[in-house]
Amino acid sequence: MAKLYINTAIKKGHLNPELQGHFSEHLGRGIYEGIYVGEDSPIENVNGMRKDVVDALKEIHVPALRWPGGCFADEYHWMDGIGPKNTRKKMINTHWGGVVEDNSFGTHEFMELCRQLGCKTYVNGNVGSGTVQEMSEWVEYMTFDGVSPMADLRKANGQAEPWKVDYFGVGNENWGCGGNMLPEQYGMMYRRYQTYVRNYHPDHPIKKVACGSNAGDFEWTRKVLETTFRRTNPKDHGMMDGLSLHYYTVPKGWGEEGKGSALKFDDSDWYTTLGKTWYMEELVSRHSAIMDVFDPEKKIGLIVDEWGDWFDVEPGTNPGFLYQQNTIRDALVAGINLNIFNNHCDRVKMANIAQMVNVLQSVLLTDGARMVKTPTWYAFYLYQKHQDADLCESDLDTEMIGDPSHPVPNMTKSVSITKDGKLLITMTNESLTEDYPVEAVLTGGKAVRVSGSILTGEMHAHNTFENPDAVHCVPFTGASVTDTGIRFTMPHCSVLALEVELA
Ligand code: AHR
């Protein structure tokens, strides 16, 4: 019997809703078709946004959305995407699939999407191929509420009120597609560019996010912080609110032989994928440790603004569109990552799955007028009440299983007290065969009632347009209240959410 000790009286930190954030880039059918179909589309839409998609995203309370990239961000010139649609520039999206980008989805459309979703806005600026002036004017266009050339232009384009920009990314992957820079070089650029990301709303300051590392490039983190954040120099304080981290789970690696299929995989691929996902725990811990040296007060958040599975594209689809199916394995990947982010909420302030619709590890897939919720959508559904909750002290007996070169714990968990005062336990069971009995022992509160919801199935189970409801959550009735807490058996291949009412 595995013991899960929970102390409801010890709060380890606040779970920012943004830990369940999303990312959507001008890539493949992510935005066009997947979200934005235009006002004249036969697909039901509100101001051009697909109603089915927006409704499904609202069900999981998308808290924040990052846009327009990704690599696309460092080639994006925002003025191409404003004004009357018939005058917007048409161009080739050289980075992703060589298709025509007609700029019909631009700043106004992004803000409209976030309004419909009720989510925070995370805009990613262009450092790689853009100027300081261009970035500064974009911020002025979006947020200035007075008389100025950019505010006047926004008004002339139909938006009288300024919008709120919650987060602004100063470049993306500037170690790679965003300019192939060295860390010191980027650090210097960051100091300059961020100066002109002005805060026009003192009561709603923009949080500035610097480009962080690619996976385990700890040198990048250290050198960028050395260049941008000299703790003893007051001038450096306030330059940065977040430092990003990108890490993808790629089962077979980035080599020519392929990354691995989303649907065709065996037991060994299952464990390797989950083991490689668990590497996120080490990445977050080690990048946080470096940040602690520079910023022991933890004022700068680690922003994991790209994470998720990256498989080979589905056969027959455009290789540049990164379209992949999504199985129970993806739900486990999501559940493990979301538990990791929760457990590191002292440092991790936002995380954004890549990407929201039709690209990489999506929560939704579309085909013409049809839409399916993926197993990953259900993982977010199960975890959503962690948003704005307080993380509790907890400890679970686990053992490492799977591929010895990429081991994974047999179970992961995170535990919080939700806004409505309940205990929320989210867990994953990585084993393909073993169900684990768990005895949860509570200190600081007494369990009165327990209910739950579970996502489980054969590892390849997934939803298709022909069979859209093959995978979904069902009530979990296997948990019972004991004198000291609760008891349940955690089924193999599953993601579970338990809500416990406390006395
Ligand atoms: O999410 C796809 C791509 O992955 C992004 O454009 C880039 O930032 C990363 O390399």
Residues whose N, C-alpha, C, O or C-beta is under 5 A from the ligand:
A	BS01	AHR	G70 C71 F72 E173 A354
